Amino acid sequence: PDASFAAFVTPMWFQGAAMGFFFTAIITLSLAEIPAEKTASATGLLTFARITAGGFAASLATTLWDRREALHQSRLAGSLGTRPGSAASAIDALHQLGLNGGSAMAAIGRTALGQAYASAALDVFWLSGWIMLLLIPLLWLARKAVPTPGVAVAAD
């Protein structure tokens, strides 16, 4: 939760730059053997499938994030009671700042919740990264795009 703006922007910049390479390859592989007169229809269908799959992926990622947050929050709450004096010293420090018993516990709860969401987000990003790395070998299983004779391609 206390990460800087650059800590969030830097990975997103790399991800955004890589998206161009990803979608170019996907579209090239998908439209390689489509006749020129059917390219517009195939592109529309491909876009529909991509947006639908993106919607499913967003809902799955959100569900995973929410469930991992609950797991991390329960672990953080459980660890407060197992370490001798950790909760008591935190409450004492918050009392010295002027918070009463309920406010101090609420502050500790908000902090734990923020840390749980941050940990859950890291879990989702790690899982996404591993899935992408595991999918890379599928590229070698794809057939090479062979241009149709007499049809101009973008490289010409």
Buried (B, 14 or more C-beta within 10 A) or exposed (E): EEEEEEEEEEEEEEEEEEEEEEEEEEBEBBBBEBEEEEEEEBBEEBEEEBEEEEEEEEEEBEEBBEEBBEEBBEEBBEEEEEEEEEBEEBBEEBEEEEBEEEEBBEBBEEEBBEBBBBBBBEBBBEEBEEEEEEEEEEEEEEEEEEEEEEEEEEEE
